[in-house]
Amino acid sequence: MDTNERQFTVAVLGAGPVGLAAAAHLVARGLAPLVFEAGAAPGANLATYRHVRLFSPWQYDVDKAARQLLERRGWTAPAPDALPTAGELLDDYLAPLAATPEIAPHLLFGHRVSALTRAGFDKVKTQGRERAPFVIRADTAAGPRAYLADAVIDATGTWSHPNPLGADGIPALGEAALAARIDYGMPDVLGAARARFAGKTILVVGAGHSAAGTLLALARLAQDDPATRIVWATRGRRLDRVFGGGAADGLPARGELGLRLKALRDAGGLVLRQDFRIQALDEIDGRLRVTGAPVEGTVPVIDGIDRIVCAAGARPDLGLGRELRVRHDPWLESTDALAPLIDPNEHSCGTVRPHGHRELAHPEPGYYVVGAKSYGRAPNFLLATGYEQVRSVVAALAGDLAAADDVQLDLPETGVCNTRLAFDDAAPGPADGCCGVAPAAAAACCVPAAAAGGACGCRHPAPTGCCA
Ligand SMILES: Cc1cc2nc3c(=O)[nH]c(=O)nc-3n(C[C@H](O)[C@H](O)[C@H](O)COP(=O)(O)OP(=O)(O)OC[C@H]3O[C@@H](n4cnc5c(N)ncnc54)[C@H](O)[C@@H]3O)c2cc1C
């Protein structure tokens, strides 16, 4: 195929909210999107937690280009301050967007992208590679297929690659063998998955908002079925991030979630095991024994568990870009340039400095990772950030650098990062780095590593994001 005779084609990987927003921006700029979606419908990851109410109101959940496209088709935006469930985001926004005549012809459902490369070039070959089209290899029901595109926007998210239970980042011993007893993510414990959880002893692992949501849902289940027992294990000792900014949170629903979880903990509605670093799972007399790493010479165990919910976050699938020239931050797995803006060691909030095509660029020209995947292992991604990312990236691909560089972001701030922490659990523990808790004076949040004796402090020279 002669790329010069084709309309500039941009492969968009993933038809989640950010991938579809990218498609809307591409259409608006007269570029041709080719959207690959592994699932049978848009938003396949969101569909796994349809029941979950988001903490961002609609005003932060709808992309501007998508909105314009939808409104031209008679769509009415939901009330800006209402909080959709993930299912409502799908049904009332993403599905209608995917069905518009501008987007629908460009969607390839049931296409799971398995590899990317440049036509005729492996990773090592340099001369002329930037002129070679990208090859997108996708697994389909009819077997593997290859497609060409001039640029690639990877918006495949992280949700389909959950972190394991093992506290060291690799699966715990026995985790794979006992996979049938483990749910990753946010199972619908009050709905479709109820029978698996009612009357059982459930261990929830994790200290983020997904863990919080599942714990609260299980508490409701326990009201209906008092035989239901809840055990909550966290790797660390501090709970301030999940308890959040309380009433000071810029997203009230997120603050409320933390408040309710703290109340549940305080009321003894669950058994809390902190400092529990899972090493191994075993089945004993039909129930699970969970073993943690030794603490002060004692090996902690949790016995009598029927099921485990692993809500330990997710990680990007870096395998897709294996044959491309990519550069990642060594531990966040975002791009180098984005890492200092989002590093959860230093930033516990979604308040990031506006960023766009420059921070998202890899050494491979024309390849961008956007959306939740762009944050790598950092859990603090918000949709509004992703929408601004794709606006900037698409403007850059269209050659409009003025618009591409004019990045703007108006994000709700969380009280966790920018104000005094709402709860006494915020007192730093011995394991915390000096940047672990944002102090009242934001400027003090980042101290040069040298001033901190090299043991802690910010690894990034310029104070950025919520530490600015
Ligand atoms: C429980 C939960 C609640 C959240 N609440 C909020 C909130 O209130 N506000 C907020 O701003 N953010 C929230 N987020 C964070 C974030 O906005 C969402 O995760 C959002 O869905 C990310 O959008 P995305 O398009 O980047 O990725 P995803 O929504 O994960 O979409 C990725 C898409 O790519 C597809 N895909 C994956 N791999 C492949 C492949 N190899 N080939 C082809 N297709 C593939 C998937 O099927 C999916 O459709 C929440 C996240 C979670 C998990």
The ligand as an SDF file (V2000), in Angstrom:
LIG
                    3D

 53 58  0  0  0  0  0  0  0  0999 V2000
  -13.0890    1.4760   39.3840 C   0  0  0  0  0  0  0  0  0  0  0  0
  -12.5690    2.7070   38.7060 C   0  0  0  0  0  0  0  0  0  0  0  0
  -13.1930    3.9190   38.9050 C   0  0  0  0  0  0  0  0  0  0  0  0
  -12.7200    5.0600   38.2740 C   0  0  0  0  0  0  0  0  0  0  0  0
  -13.3500    6.2440   38.4950 N   0  0  0  0  0  0  0  0  0  0  0  0
  -12.9180    7.3470   37.8430 C   0  0  0  0  0  0  0  0  0  0  0  0
  -13.5840    8.5970   38.0190 C   0  0  0  0  0  0  0  0  0  0  0  0
  -14.5430    8.7250   38.7760 O   0  0  0  0  0  0  0  0  0  0  0  0
  -13.1240    9.6750   37.3520 N   0  0  0  0  0  0  0  0  0  0  0  0
  -12.0630    9.6000   36.5010 C   0  0  0  0  0  0  0  0  0  0  0  0
  -11.7240   10.6120   35.8920 O   0  0  0  0  0  0  0  0  0  0  0  0
  -11.3960    8.4450   36.3320 N   0  0  0  0  0  0  0  0  0  0  0  0
  -11.7970    7.3270   36.9800 C   0  0  0  0  0  0  0  0  0  0  0  0
  -11.1140    6.1440   36.8130 N   0  0  0  0  0  0  0  0  0  0  0  0
   -9.8340    6.1430   36.0730 C   0  0  0  0  0  0  0  0  0  0  0  0
   -9.9400    6.1610   34.5380 C   0  0  0  0  0  0  0  0  0  0  0  0
  -10.5410    7.3410   34.1120 O   0  0  0  0  0  0  0  0  0  0  0  0
  -10.6340    4.9750   33.9460 C   0  0  0  0  0  0  0  0  0  0  0  0
   -9.8550    3.8360   34.2320 O   0  0  0  0  0  0  0  0  0  0  0  0
  -10.8360    5.0790   32.4430 C   0  0  0  0  0  0  0  0  0  0  0  0
  -11.6500    4.0220   32.0210 O   0  0  0  0  0  0  0  0  0  0  0  0
   -9.5350    5.0640   31.6490 C   0  0  0  0  0  0  0  0  0  0  0  0
   -9.8590    5.2120   30.3020 O   0  0  0  0  0  0  0  0  0  0  0  0
   -8.9320    4.6250   29.1190 P   0  0  0  0  0  0  0  0  0  0  0  0
   -9.7030    4.8810   27.8690 O   0  0  0  0  0  0  0  0  0  0  0  0
   -7.5750    5.1660   29.2350 O   0  0  0  0  0  0  0  0  0  0  0  0
   -8.8060    3.0580   29.4000 O   0  0  0  0  0  0  0  0  0  0  0  0
   -9.9190    1.9150   29.5190 P   0  0  0  0  0  0  0  0  0  0  0  0
  -11.2320    2.4570   29.9340 O   0  0  0  0  0  0  0  0  0  0  0  0
   -9.3210    0.8740   30.3490 O   0  0  0  0  0  0  0  0  0  0  0  0
  -10.1130    1.4130   28.0290 O   0  0  0  0  0  0  0  0  0  0  0  0
   -9.1490    0.6430   27.3600 C   0  0  0  0  0  0  0  0  0  0  0  0
   -9.8250   -0.0790   26.2090 C   0  0  0  0  0  0  0  0  0  0  0  0
   -8.8230   -0.7490   25.4480 O   0  0  0  0  0  0  0  0  0  0  0  0
   -9.2430   -2.0730   25.1750 C   0  0  0  0  0  0  0  0  0  0  0  0
   -8.0440   -2.9020   25.0190 N   0  0  0  0  0  0  0  0  0  0  0  0
   -7.1910   -3.3210   25.9930 C   0  0  0  0  0  0  0  0  0  0  0  0
   -6.1730   -4.0140   25.4580 N   0  0  0  0  0  0  0  0  0  0  0  0
   -6.3860   -4.0330   24.1150 C   0  0  0  0  0  0  0  0  0  0  0  0
   -5.6680   -4.5730   23.0140 C   0  0  0  0  0  0  0  0  0  0  0  0
   -4.5250   -5.2340   23.1790 N   0  0  0  0  0  0  0  0  0  0  0  0
   -6.1660   -4.4080   21.7690 N   0  0  0  0  0  0  0  0  0  0  0  0
   -7.3290   -3.7260   21.5800 C   0  0  0  0  0  0  0  0  0  0  0  0
   -8.0570   -3.1960   22.5850 N   0  0  0  0  0  0  0  0  0  0  0  0
   -7.5790   -3.3280   23.8420 C   0  0  0  0  0  0  0  0  0  0  0  0
  -10.1020   -2.4610   26.3680 C   0  0  0  0  0  0  0  0  0  0  0  0
  -10.9810   -3.5080   26.0280 O   0  0  0  0  0  0  0  0  0  0  0  0
  -10.8150   -1.1390   26.6700 C   0  0  0  0  0  0  0  0  0  0  0  0
  -12.0100   -1.0000   25.9470 O   0  0  0  0  0  0  0  0  0  0  0  0
  -11.5880    4.9920   37.4220 C   0  0  0  0  0  0  0  0  0  0  0  0
  -10.9710    3.7660   37.2170 C   0  0  0  0  0  0  0  0  0  0  0  0
  -11.4470    2.6340   37.8490 C   0  0  0  0  0  0  0  0  0  0  0  0
  -10.7450    1.3270   37.6000 C   0  0  0  0  0  0  0  0  0  0  0  0
  1  2  1  0
  2  3  1  0
  2 52  2  0
  3  4  2  0
  4  5  1  0
  4 50  1  0
  5  6  2  0
  6  7  1  0
  6 13  1  0
  7  8  2  0
  7  9  1  0
  9 10  1  0
 10 11  2  0
 10 12  1  0
 12 13  2  0
 13 14  1  0
 14 15  1  0
 14 50  1  0
 15 16  1  0
 16 17  1  0
 16 18  1  0
 18 19  1  0
 18 20  1  0
 20 21  1  0
 20 22  1  0
 22 23  1  0
 23 24  1  0
 24 25  2  0
 24 26  1  0
 24 27  1  0
 27 28  1  0
 28 29  2  0
 28 30  1  0
 28 31  1  0
 31 32  1  0
 32 33  1  0
 33 34  1  0
 33 48  1  0
 34 35  1  0
 35 36  1  0
 35 46  1  0
 36 37  1  0
 36 45  1  0
 37 38  2  0
 38 39  1  0
 39 40  1  0
 39 45  2  0
 40 41  1  0
 40 42  2  0
 42 43  1  0
 43 44  2  0
 44 45  1  0
 46 47  1  0
 46 48  1  0
 48 49  1  0
 50 51  2  0
 51 52  1  0
 52 53  1  0
M  END
$$$$
